Amino acid sequence: YDMPLRPMFSQTFLPTLGKEKFHKSQHWGYCNKISMLVGEDKPGIGGEPLLGQKLKPKYSVFPRGVGSDAPSWIAFDKQVLSFDAYFDEEVPEKNQELYRIRHCKIYFYLEDDTIQVVEPQVKNSGIPQGTIVRRHRIPLPPPNEDQFFTVDCFNINTEVIFYARRYKIVDCDQFTKHFLRKLGVRLNPAADRVEDPYTKERQKIADSMKPLRPYEHFDTLKQYLEHDGHVLRFYCMWDDTESMFGDVRELVLHYFLSDDTVEIKEVIPVNSGRDAVPLFLNRKKLPKYAPAVLHHPGAITDRTILNVFGGLVGSKGRYILDNQKTGAVHQEFYKDCDLRIGSVINIWGRRIILCDCDDFTKEYYRTKYGVQDFTSIPYKAPSPAKVEKIFPPYTGFGSEEDSLCSCLGLLPKPPQKDFKKFMEKDRQGLESNMLRFLAKLLTNDPIDKDRKFVISYFLSDDTISVFEPPQRNTGVLGGKFLERGRIKKPGQEPFKSEPSEYYEAQNLFIGAKVCFHGHYFLLVDADEYAFNYMEKHANEFSVANINIILNKLKTIGEPRSREIKQIFAATDPQHTQMIEYDTFRNLMVNIADGKLSEHEIMTIGRYYSVREESAMDINFLLAVAQEQLKKNSCENFGQLLAVFIYNDRQKCGLLPNEKCRTVCKSFRLPLADDLLRALLAVFEDDKEQVNYKKLVDGLNWRENPIPAFQTMKVPMKYEDEWSGEAPSLPVKRITYLPLLEDLFGTEE
């Protein structure tokens, strides 16, 4: 460490005085003023190798650029090839064996090409075993000792030489076979495993010397392996009311099928005054009859020990086990066949009634013993009457929820909001999750009668805001009429114990009358999103559920169905099977006699309406898409088409709509999601299969450009600026024949 810093390698080139001097100058140099070999791999004059020189390959077996870019110590981390091998070893100066077969494991570590040889230890072998060759890179045998073993040097039924010792590889594990096959190595068939003759002879002698003693064999391992973790559970009752301060105790009995032991736990009620002990009965075998005298541990055994030569040979004696069990104490223990619902078992003098069991126990007895009756016995004491908690009335300080939290605990906590509902119903992309209605004031003031209001209901937190659009020449400026917040329903006490009721989404529909802080509004219209949302969630909004409305209308019009059909036929003298919405609305009001709300009539009209939906201009959509692709410099249409063709397994030129959308998203096509959906809908057929070739040709602004003036044909509309105008697809005409068929059926 005290040496001055010097360059690690410094090479002195001597003048070229001949082939011998050049050879020395190329191979020898100076490092820290010490002559050493520094240029062993350098070629000679003209790049030709020198006499006797072997050039190492520039790369490994695989050239640079083939395979993963990750380094080997990451790509092959914890991946080891395992080979089964053996080697023979001469045993001189011994008559019993002339040679010895030693089996071992060869581990090849892929991360750094290191090799380790491990021999499993054999009992009483007399040979130091374990790691024979520690883990390191092993050089090849001469004359290639300058190279090292690689993965290409290994195969089944071959031999390898490690430091002059020859190993015969007989087999390998499954991972090694898969890995070598992936490298293209043709594996040889596995060789036979050669046994050591001397070890085989020793094993025969050891087997012949095993004595035959009269010991009993208890095979408990099979029962343990078959039923380990299987426990029967019974719910029990112990009536201890006869003793002083006794009561009915509830217990749970666990029977372990692995060793036929029993464990009992007690269910201690809350505030019972009893100590919470871990177990009522520790896990052990449970005798059927409690003995009069309790024996000490070890006093009762399964077998009797006989003293044969006690004290005759020094201080040591010889003992054997009595196979006849003379004087053994026979005691019966509870088995699974003794446990039934309704049976009484004796637990050390306590009478326990089995009242019920769990599903696993029922299935066990149903399968093994064929028991089908599992009628339970009521064992739980009736729960005491629940005392209703009475809260004090609201004081007016803070919100009602905040004041209520101070009554629920000693340390007040802030009220918890429905965060899950907020995340599900918050605005996401084009889904606003906001219902907007057009309303007018219910007043006799001639100025306020003509005022229009937009009521917005936010589904994420059930808040309401009211906005008044500005109207010219009305004398009213307009703007925000009511701040966003929750609104209580009218007619409630301000200071009461029960929480107040607030307006919900189901309370807002066309024709509803609402009161916001003393101002009465009549809802007269809604935007298209509100209609679609209510119809999509018809189970929450009864006014948008067409089935409920038709059942109600059928009940109303069933007695005079013939008259209703004649009325509809009279309104259509030209027999076009369609009538105007205003006429249809007046007919429904007369038929329902005020029992249908305005929103329910509009739901029927929307369901049976003839919507003259204007077809979207394909050129306009493609022009907008090409403009966005051109701004983002996206012109890899050949690659996009290749990805579509690759995903088209049937090679029919069609892909499902969702599959095409997934491909476009994975290709990172710079198009808005709503525009992409519209384009896919244009190029799909009746089976929702998209012609991706036409789609790519339409998006290719290099080969198929669309003039820019076509992008101004349809003005862009933003739904956020809705101020109460009619929807883009209003209901104009109604087909009344399907309505009459759904209500009253078809006539012959």
C-alpha positions in Angstrom: 0.0 0.0 0.0 3.0 2.3 0.4 4.1 1.9 -3.2 3.7 4.9 -5.4 1.0 4.9 -8.1 2.4 3.4 -11.3 0.8 2.3 -14.5 -0.4 -1.3 -14.3 1.0 -2.4 -17.6 3.8 -0.8 -19.5 5.2 -2.5 -22.6 8.5 -1.7 -24.2 8.7 -2.4 -27.9 12.2 -3.3 -29.1 13.3 -2.6 -32.7 12.6 -5.3 -35.2 16.0 -7.1 -35.5 14.7 -10.5 -36.8 12.0 -13.0 -36.2 13.4 -14.1 -32.8 13.7 -10.6 -31.4 10.2 -9.7 -32.7 8.9 -12.8 -30.9 10.4 -11.7 -27.7 9.2 -8.1 -28.1 5.7 -9.2 -28.7 5.5 -11.6 -25.8 7.6 -9.9 -23.1 7.3 -6.5 -21.5 7.7 -4.7 -18.2 5.1 -4.2 -15.5 6.2 -2.2 -12.5 9.8 -2.7 -13.7 9.4 -6.5 -13.7 9.8 -8.4 -16.9 6.7 -10.6 -17.6 4.7 -12.2 -20.4 2.1 -9.6 -21.5 1.5 -10.3 -25.2 0.9 -14.1 -25.5 -2.1 -13.8 -27.8 -0.5 -11.3 -30.2 0.1 -12.6 -33.8 3.3 -12.3 -35.7 4.3 -10.2 -38.7 1.3 -9.7 -41.1 -1.2 -11.1 -38.6 0.1 -14.7 -39.1 0.5 -16.8 -36.0 4.0 -17.6 -34.9 5.5 -21.1 -34.9 3.8 -23.2 -32.2 1.4 -20.4 -31.2 -2.3 -21.2 -30.6 -4.7 -18.3 -30.9 -7.7 -18.3 -28.6 -11.1 -17.6 -30.2 -12.2 -14.0 -30.1 -15.7 -14.9 -28.8 -17.2 -17.9 -27.0 -19.0 -20.7 -28.7 -21.8 -18.3 -29.7 -20.8 -15.1 -31.5 -21.5 -11.7 -30.0 -25.1 -10.5 -30.5 -26.7 -13.9 -30.2 -28.9 -14.5 -27.2 -29.8 -12.2 -24.3 -28.0 -8.9 -23.6 -28.1 -9.6 -19.9 -24.8 -10.7 -18.3 -24.4 -14.4 -17.6 -24.5 -13.9 -13.8 -28.0 -12.5 -14.2 -29.4 -14.6 -17.1 -28.3 -17.9 -15.5 -28.5 -17.0 -11.8 -29.3 -20.1 -9.7 -29.4 -22.4 -12.8 -27.2 -25.4 -12.3 -26.8 -28.5 -14.5 -26.8 -31.8 -12.5 -25.2 -35.0 -13.8 -25.1 -38.4 -12.2 -21.7 -40.0 -12.6 -19.3 -42.5 -11.1 -15.6 -43.3 -11.2 -13.7 -46.5 -10.3 -10.8 -46.5 -7.9 -8.2 -49.2 -7.5 -7.8 -50.7 -4.0 -4.3 -52.2 -3.7 -3.2 -54.6 -0.9 -6.8 -55.8 -0.1 -8.2 -59.2 -1.0 -11.9 -58.4 -0.4 -12.0 -55.8 -3.2 -9.8 -55.0 -6.1 -11.6 -51.9 -7.2 -14.2 -49.6 -5.8 -17.1 -47.9 -7.6 -17.8 -44.4 -6.2 -20.9 -42.6 -7.3 -21.0 -38.8 -7.3 -22.8 -35.7 -8.6 -21.3 -33.3 -11.1 -22.7 -29.7 -10.9 -22.1 -27.3 -13.7 -22.9 -23.6 -12.8 -24.1 -21.8 -15.9 -23.4 -18.3 -14.5 -19.6 -18.7 -14.5 -18.8 -22.1 -16.0 -17.6 -23.5 -12.7 -17.8 -27.2 -11.8 -18.3 -28.9 -8.5 -18.1 -32.7 -7.8 -19.9 -34.0 -4.7 -20.0 -37.5 -3.5 -23.0 -38.4 -1.2 -21.9 -39.8 2.2 -22.4 -43.6 2.8 -22.6 -44.8 6.3 -19.5 -46.8 7.6 -17.8 -46.4 4.3 -14.4 -45.5 5.8 -13.7 -43.0 3.0 -13.7 -39.2 3.4 -16.7 -38.2 1.3 -18.5 -35.0 0.5 -17.0 -32.4 -1.9 -14.4 -34.1 -4.0 -13.7 -31.1 -6.3 -14.5 -27.7 -5.0 -16.3 -25.2 -7.2 -14.0 -23.6 -9.8 -13.3 -23.6 -13.5 -11.6 -26.8 -14.4 -9.1 -26.9 -17.3 -9.3 -29.4 -20.1 -6.9 -32.4 -20.0 -3.6 -32.0 -21.9 -2.8 -30.9 -24.6 -5.6 -28.4 -24.2 -4.9 -27.3 -20.7 -5.1 -23.6 -21.6 -8.8 -24.0 -22.1 -11.6 -24.8 -19.7 -14.7 -27.1 -19.6 -17.8 -25.5 -21.1 -21.4 -26.7 -21.3 -20.6 -28.3 -24.7 -18.3 -30.9 -23.1 -21.1 -32.7 -21.2 -23.6 -35.3 -22.4 -25.1 -38.5 -21.1 -23.2 -41.8 -21.5 -19.9 -39.9 -22.0 -16.7 -39.6 -20.0 -14.9 -36.5 -18.7 -11.5 -36.2 -17.1 -11.0 -33.9 -14.1 -7.4 -33.7 -13.0 -6.5 -37.2 -14.4 -9.5 -38.8 -12.9 -12.1 -40.2 -15.4 -15.8 -39.8 -14.6 -18.5 -41.7 -16.5 -21.7 -39.7 -16.8 -24.7 -42.0 -16.7 -27.7 -39.7 -16.4 -28.9 -36.1 -15.6 -32.0 -34.5 -14.1 -35.0 -33.1 -16.1 -33.9 -29.5 -16.1 -30.5 -30.4 -17.5 -32.2 -32.4 -20.3 -34.5 -29.5 -21.3 -31.6 -27.1 -21.2 -29.3 -29.2 -23.4 -32.1 -29.9 -25.9 -32.7 -26.1 -26.2 -29.0 -25.7 -27.1 -29.4 -28.2 -29.8 -27.5 -31.0 -28.1 -28.6 -34.5 -29.0 -28.7 -36.5 -25.8 -27.4 -40.0 -25.6 -29.5 -42.7 -23.9 -28.9 -43.1 -20.2 -26.4 -45.7 -19.2 -26.9 -48.4 -16.5 -25.9 -47.5 -13.0 -23.0 -49.7 -12.0 -23.1 -51.0 -8.4 -20.1 -51.5 -6.2 -19.6 -55.2 -5.7 -18.0 -54.9 -2.3 -20.8 -52.7 -0.9 -23.4 -55.2 -2.2 -21.7 -58.0 -0.3 -21.6 -56.0 2.8 -25.3 -55.3 2.6 -26.1 -59.0 2.2 -24.1 -59.7 5.4 -25.8 -56.9 7.3 -29.3 -58.1 6.2 -28.5 -61.7 7.3 -27.4 -60.5 10.8 -30.7 -58.7 11.6 -32.3 -60.6 14.5 -35.9 -61.7 14.6 -37.3 -60.5 17.9 -40.8 -60.8 19.2 -41.5 -57.0 18.9 -44.8 -55.7 17.8 -45.1 -53.4 14.9 -47.4 -50.4 15.2 -47.9 -48.8 11.8 -49.0 -45.3 12.7 -47.1 -43.6 9.8 -49.7 -44.6 7.3 -52.6 -43.1 9.4 -50.5 -39.9 9.9 -49.7 -39.4 6.3 -53.3 -40.1 5.1 -55.1 -37.9 7.7 -52.5 -35.2 8.6 -54.4 -32.0 9.0 -57.8 -33.6 9.0 -59.7 -32.6 12.2 -63.4 -33.4 13.1 -65.1 -30.6 14.9 -68.1 -31.0 17.2 -70.0 -28.3 19.0 -70.7 -29.5 22.6 -72.6 -28.5 25.7 -71.8 -29.3 29.4 -74.7 -28.7 31.8 -73.0 -27.7 35.1 -76.0 -26.1 36.7 -76.1 -28.7 39.6 -72.8 -27.4 41.1 -72.6 -24.2 43.0 -72.4 -21.1 40.7 -72.6 -23.5 37.8 -74.1 -22.8 34.4 -74.3 -24.2 30.9 -70.9 -24.2 29.3 -70.3 -24.2 25.5 -67.4 -26.3 24.2 -65.8 -27.2 20.9 -64.3 -30.7 20.6 -61.5 -31.4 18.0 -60.8 -35.0 17.1 -57.5 -35.4 15.2 -57.7 -38.2 12.7 -53.9 -38.5 12.3 -53.4 -40.0 15.9 -56.9 -40.4 17.4 -56.4 -37.6 20.0 -59.0 -35.2 21.4 -58.7 -31.6 22.3 -61.5 -29.4 23.8 -61.7 -25.6 23.9 -64.3 -23.6 25.8 -66.2 -20.7 24.2 -66.2 -18.1 26.9 -68.9 -15.4 26.5 -68.1 -11.7 26.8 -68.2 -10.4 30.4 -68.8 -13.8 31.9 -66.2 -13.4 34.6 -64.3 -16.6 33.7 -60.6 -16.8 33.1 -59.7 -17.2 29.4 -57.8 -20.4 29.6 -56.2 -21.7 26.4 -57.7 -25.2 26.5 -60.4 -27.0 28.5 -58.7 -30.4 27.8 -55.2 -30.8 26.4 -54.7 -32.8 23.3 -54.4 -36.5 24.3 -56.2 -39.8 23.8 -59.5 -39.7 25.7 -60.4 -42.9 27.7 -64.0 -43.9 27.6 -64.2 -44.6 31.4 -62.3 -42.5 33.9 -60.3 -44.9 36.2 -61.0 -44.8 39.9 -57.3 -44.2 40.6 -55.3 -41.9 38.3 -52.1 -43.5 37.2 -48.9 -41.7 36.9 -47.4 -41.0 33.4 -45.8 -44.2 32.2 -47.6 -46.6 34.6 -49.9 -47.8 31.9 -48.0 -49.2 28.9 -48.9 -51.2 25.9 -46.3 -54.0 26.5 -44.7 -55.6 29.6 -40.9 -55.7 30.0 -39.4 -59.0 31.2 -36.1 -59.0 33.1 -34.2 -62.0 31.7 -30.7 -61.7 33.0 -31.1 -59.0 35.5 -28.0 -58.3 37.6 -26.1 -61.5 36.5 -23.7 -59.8 34.1 -22.1 -57.0 36.2 -24.4 -54.0 36.8 -26.1 -54.4 33.4 -29.2 -56.4 32.8 -30.9 -57.8 29.7 -34.5 -57.1 28.9 -37.1 -58.3 26.4 -40.7 -57.4 25.7 -43.5 -59.8 26.6 -45.3 -60.6 23.4 -48.2 -62.2 25.3 -48.9 -58.9 27.3 -49.2 -60.7 30.6 -50.6 -58.3 33.2 -51.2 -55.5 30.7 -54.0 -53.0 31.6 -56.6 -52.8 28.8 -58.2 -49.4 28.4 -60.6 -48.3 25.7 -60.3 -44.9 24.1 -62.8 -42.9 22.1 -62.6 -43.4 18.3 -64.3 -41.5 15.5 -67.0 -44.2 15.4 -68.1 -43.3 19.0 -68.8 -39.6 18.2 -72.3 -38.8 16.9 -74.6 -35.8 17.2 -76.8 -36.4 20.3 -74.4 -38.8 22.0 -73.1 -38.2 25.5 -69.4 -38.7 26.1 -67.6 -39.0 29.4 -64.7 -36.5 29.8 -63.1 -37.4 33.1 -66.4 -37.5 34.9 -68.1 -34.7 33.0 -71.1 -35.5 30.7 -70.7 -33.7 27.5 -73.4 -33.7 24.8 -72.5 -33.4 21.2 -74.9 -31.0 19.6 -73.6 -30.1 16.1 -70.6 -30.4 13.8 -69.1 -28.6 10.8 -69.4 -29.4 7.1 -66.1 -31.4 6.9 -67.2 -33.6 9.7 -70.6 -34.3 8.1 -69.0 -35.2 4.8 -66.5 -37.5 6.6 -69.3 -39.5 8.4 -71.5 -39.4 5.3 -68.6 -41.0 3.2 -67.2 -43.5 5.7 -70.1 -44.6 7.8 -73.1 -43.6 5.6 -74.7 -41.4 8.2 -77.3 -39.1 6.7 -79.1 -37.6 9.7 -77.3 -34.6 11.1 -80.1 -32.9 13.0 -78.5 -30.4 15.4 -79.5 -29.9 19.0 -80.1 -26.3 20.1 -77.3 -25.6 22.7 -76.8 -21.9 22.6 -78.5 -19.8 25.3 -80.8 -17.1 23.9 -79.0 -13.9 23.4 -80.1 -11.1 25.6 -82.3 -8.4 24.1 -80.3 -5.8 22.3 -80.6 -2.4 23.9 -81.3 0.2 21.3 -78.8 3.0 21.4 -80.5 6.4 21.6 -78.5 9.3 20.3 -79.1 12.9 21.6 -80.6 15.4 19.1 -78.5 17.4 16.7 -77.3 20.6 18.3 -76.7 22.6 15.1 -72.9 22.8 15.5 -71.1 21.3 12.5 -72.6 18.7 10.2 -74.9 16.0 11.5 -72.4 13.3 10.7 -69.6 15.1 12.6 -71.8 15.6 15.6 -72.9 12.0 15.6 -69.2 10.8 15.6 -68.8 12.5 19.0 -71.5 10.1 20.4 -70.0 6.9 19.1 -66.7 6.9 21.0 -64.8 8.6 23.7 -62.3 10.0 21.2 -64.2 11.6 18.4 -63.2 10.7 14.9 -64.0 12.5 11.6 -66.9 10.9 9.6 -65.8 8.4 7.0 -66.8 9.1 3.4 -67.6 6.4 0.9 -64.3 6.4 -0.9 -65.1 3.3 -3.0 -68.2 5.0 -4.4 -66.2 8.2 -5.1 -63.6 6.2 -7.1 -66.2 4.3 -9.1 -68.4 7.2 -9.9 -65.8 10.0 -10.3 -65.3 11.4 -13.8 -63.2 9.1 -16.0 -62.5 10.2 -19.5 -65.8 10.6 -21.4 -67.8 9.2 -18.5 -68.8 12.3 -16.5 -71.1 10.4 -14.0 -73.1 13.5 -13.7 -76.9 13.7 -14.3 -78.1 17.1 -15.7 -81.7 18.2 -15.8 -83.5 21.3 -17.2 -85.8 22.8 -14.6 -88.0 25.9 -14.2 -89.3 27.7 -11.1 -92.8 26.9 -9.8 -93.9 30.5 -9.0 -96.6 33.0 -9.9 -94.1 35.7 -10.6 -94.3 36.5 -14.4 -90.5 37.3 -14.5 -89.4 34.1 -12.8 -91.7 31.9 -14.8 -89.5 32.1 -17.9 -86.2 31.4 -16.1 -84.4 28.1 -16.9 -82.1 26.3 -14.6 -79.6 23.4 -15.1 -79.6 21.0 -12.1 -76.5 18.9 -12.0 -76.4 15.8 -9.7 -72.9 14.3 -9.0 -73.1 10.5 -8.5 -69.7 10.4 -6.8 -70.8 12.1 -3.6 -74.6 12.8 -4.0 -74.1 16.5 -4.3 -76.3 18.9 -6.3 -75.5 22.2 -7.9 -77.9 24.6 -9.7 -76.8 26.9 -12.6 -78.8 29.4 -14.5 -77.8 29.9 -18.1 -77.8 33.6 -19.1 -80.8 34.6 -21.4 -80.9 37.8 -23.3 -83.5 40.5 -22.6 -84.8 38.9 -19.4 -83.3 41.2 -16.9 -81.5 38.3 -15.1 -77.8 38.0 -15.3 -77.7 34.2 -14.7 -74.7 32.3 -13.3 -74.3 30.1 -10.3 -77.7 29.8 -8.5 -76.8 27.2 -5.8 -73.4 26.1 -4.6 -72.5 22.4 -4.9 -73.5 20.4 -1.8 -75.9 17.9 -0.4 -79.5 19.1 -0.1 -82.0 17.9 2.6 -85.5 17.0 1.7 -88.1 19.5 2.9 -90.4 18.9 5.8 -87.8 17.5 8.3 -87.1 18.7 11.8 -83.8 20.6 12.0 -82.8 19.2 15.5 -83.6 15.5 15.9 -81.7 12.3 16.8 -82.3 10.5 13.5 -80.0 11.5 10.5 -81.7 13.7 7.9 -82.7 12.5 4.5 -81.0 14.0 1.5 -82.0 14.0 -2.2 -80.7 11.0 -4.1 -80.4 10.3 -7.8 -83.7 8.3 -7.8 -85.6 11.5 -6.7 -84.6 13.4 -9.8 -86.5 12.6 -13.0 -88.5 14.5 -15.6 -91.8 15.6 -14.1 -90.5 15.6 -10.5 -91.0 18.5 -8.2 -88.2 19.3 -5.9 -87.6 21.9 -3.2 -84.1 23.3 -2.8 -83.9 25.5 0.3 -87.4 26.9 -0.2 -87.2 27.2 -4.0 -89.6 24.8 -5.9 -88.4 23.4 -9.2 -90.1 21.3 -11.9 -87.8 19.1 -13.9 -88.8 19.4 -17.6 -85.9 17.8 -19.6 -82.6 16.1 -19.3 -79.5 15.6 -21.4 -78.8 12.5 -23.4 -76.2 11.2 -21.0 -78.7 11.3 -18.1 -81.2 9.3 -20.2 -78.6 6.8 -21.2 -77.3 6.4 -17.7 -80.7 5.8 -16.2 -81.6 3.3 -18.9 -78.3 1.5 -18.5 -78.9 1.3 -14.7 -82.6 0.5 -14.9 -82.5 -1.6 -11.7 -81.7 1.6 -9.8 -84.1 3.9 -11.6 -87.7 2.6 -11.9 -88.7 5.5 -14.2 -86.2 4.2 -16.8 -87.0 0.5 -16.4 -89.1 -0.4 -19.5 -90.3 -3.7 -18.0 -91.7 -2.1 -14.8 -93.4 0.7 -16.9 -95.0 -1.8 -19.3 -96.3 -3.9 -16.5 -97.8 -0.8 -14.9 -99.3 0.3 -18.2 -100.6 -3.2 -18.9 -102.4 -3.2 -15.5 -104.0 0.2 -16.3 -105.1 -0.5 -19.9 -105.9 -4.3 -19.8 -109.7 -3.7 -19.2 -110.0 -1.4 -22.2 -107.4 -2.8 -24.6 -109.7 -2.8 -27.6 -110.6 0.8 -27.1 -106.9 1.7 -26.8 -106.1 0.0 -30.1 -108.9 1.8 -31.8 -107.6 5.2 -30.5 -104.1 4.4 -31.8 -105.5 3.4 -35.2 -107.6 6.6 -35.4 -104.5 8.7 -34.9 -102.8 7.0 -37.9 -105.3 7.4 -40.8 -102.6 6.8 -43.5 -101.6 3.4 -41.8 -97.9 4.3 -41.6 -97.7 2.5 -38.2 -96.0 5.6 -36.8 -97.3 8.7 -35.0 -95.7 11.9 -33.8 -94.3 12.1 -30.3 -96.6 14.9 -29.2 -99.6 12.9 -30.3 -98.2 9.8 -28.6 -97.6 11.7 -25.4 -101.1 13.1 -25.2 -102.5 9.6 -25.8 -100.4 8.1 -23.0 -101.5 10.9 -20.6 -105.2 10.1 -21.3 -104.7 6.3 -21.1 -102.7 6.4 -17.9 -104.9 9.0 -16.3 -102.0 10.6 -14.5 -100.5 7.4 -13.2 -97.4 7.6 -15.4 -94.8 10.4 -14.9 -93.4 12.4 -17.7 -90.1 10.5 -17.5 -91.9 7.1 -17.8 -93.7 8.3 -20.9 -90.4 9.5 -22.4 -88.8 6.2 -21.6 -91.6 4.4 -23.6 -91.2 6.8 -26.4 -87.4 6.4 -26.5 -87.8 2.6 -26.5 -90.3 2.4 -29.4 -89.0 5.5 -31.3 -87.7 5.7 -34.9 -84.4 7.5 -34.5 -83.2 9.0 -37.8 -79.6 8.8 -36.8 -77.4 10.5 -39.4 -74.6 8.4 -40.6 -71.2 9.5 -39.6 -69.1 10.8 -42.4 -66.3 8.3 -42.9 -64.1 10.8 -44.7 -64.5 13.2 -41.9 -63.4 10.7 -39.3 -60.4 9.6 -41.4 -59.5 13.2 -42.1 -59.4 14.0 -38.3 -57.4 10.8 -37.7 -54.9 11.6 -40.4 -54.5 15.1 -39.1 -53.6 13.7 -35.6 -51.2 11.1 -37.1 -49.5 13.7 -39.2 -49.0 16.0 -36.2 -47.4 13.1 -34.3 -45.2 12.0 -37.3 -46.7 8.6 -37.2 -46.2 6.8 -40.6 -45.3 3.2 -39.7 -48.3 1.8 -41.4 -46.5 -1.1 -42.8 -45.5 -2.3 -39.4 -49.0 -1.8 -38.1 -50.4 -3.9 -40.9 -47.8 -6.6 -40.2 -49.0 -6.7 -36.5 -52.6 -7.1 -37.7 -51.6 -9.9 -40.0 -49.7 -11.6 -37.3 -52.7 -11.6 -34.9 -55.0 -12.8 -37.7 -54.5 -16.6 -37.2 -57.1 -17.6 -39.7 -55.7 -15.2 -42.4 -59.2 -14.0 -43.3 -58.5 -10.3 -43.2 -60.9 -9.7 -40.2 -60.3 -9.3 -36.5 -62.7 -8.7 -33.6 -63.3 -5.1 -32.6 -61.7 -5.5 -29.1 -58.6 -7.3 -30.6 -58.1 -4.4 -33.1 -58.4 -1.9 -30.4 -55.8 -3.8 -28.3 -53.4 -3.9 -31.2 -53.7 -0.1 -31.8 -53.2 0.6 -28.1 -50.1 -1.7 -28.0 -48.8 0.0 -31.2 -49.2 3.3 -29.4 -51.3 4.8 -32.2 -51.7 8.5 -31.3 -55.5 8.6 -31.6 -58.1 9.5 -29.0 -60.0 6.6 -27.6 -63.4 7.9 -28.7 -62.1 8.5 -32.2 -60.5 5.1 -32.4 -63.8 3.4 -31.3 -65.7 5.4 -34.0 -63.3 4.3 -36.7 -63.4 0.7 -35.7 -67.2 0.8 -35.6 -67.2 2.2 -39.2 -65.1 -0.6 -40.6 -66.8 -3.5 -38.8 -69.4 -5.8 -40.2 -72.5 -7.3 -38.6 -70.5 -9.8 -36.6 -68.3 -7.1 -35.0 -65.3 -8.1 -37.2 -63.1 -5.3 -38.5 -61.5 -5.2 -41.9 -58.1 -4.1 -40.7 -56.7 -3.7 -44.3 -59.2 -1.0 -45.1 -58.6 0.6 -41.7 -54.8 0.9 -42.3 -55.3 2.1 -45.8 -57.7 4.8 -44.6 -55.2 6.0 -41.9 -52.2 6.0 -44.3 -51.9 9.8 -44.9 -48.8 9.2 -47.1 -50.5 7.2 -49.8 -54.2 8.0 -49.3 -54.4 11.7 -48.1 -57.8 13.3 -47.5 -58.2 17.0 -48.2 -58.1 19.1 -45.1 -61.3 21.1 -45.9 -63.4 18.0 -45.2 -62.6 18.3 -41.5 -64.9 21.3 -41.2 -68.0 19.6 -42.4 -69.3 18.6 -38.9 -68.8 21.0 -36.0 -67.4 19.6 -32.8 -69.8 19.6 -29.9 -68.9 19.5 -26.2 -71.4 18.0 -23.8 -69.9 20.0 -20.9 -71.5 23.1 -22.3 -75.0 21.8 -22.3 -77.5 24.5 -21.5 -80.8 22.8 -21.9 -81.1 22.5 -25.7 -82.8 19.5 -27.3 -80.6 16.4 -27.6 -78.8 15.5 -30.8 -81.1 12.6 -31.6 -84.6 13.7 -30.4 -87.6 11.4 -30.3 -89.8 12.4 -33.2 -91.9 9.4 -34.2 -93.1 6.3 -32.4 -93.9 2.9 -33.8 -97.0 2.0 -31.8 -97.7 -1.5 -33.2 -94.8 -3.2 -31.2 -96.0 -1.3 -28.1 -99.5 -2.7 -28.5 -98.1 -6.2 -29.1 -96.0 -6.1 -26.0 -99.0 -4.8 -23.9 -101.9 -6.9 -25.2 -100.4 -9.5 -27.4 -101.0 -10.2 -31.1 -104.4 -10.7 -32.6 -105.2 -13.5 -35.1 
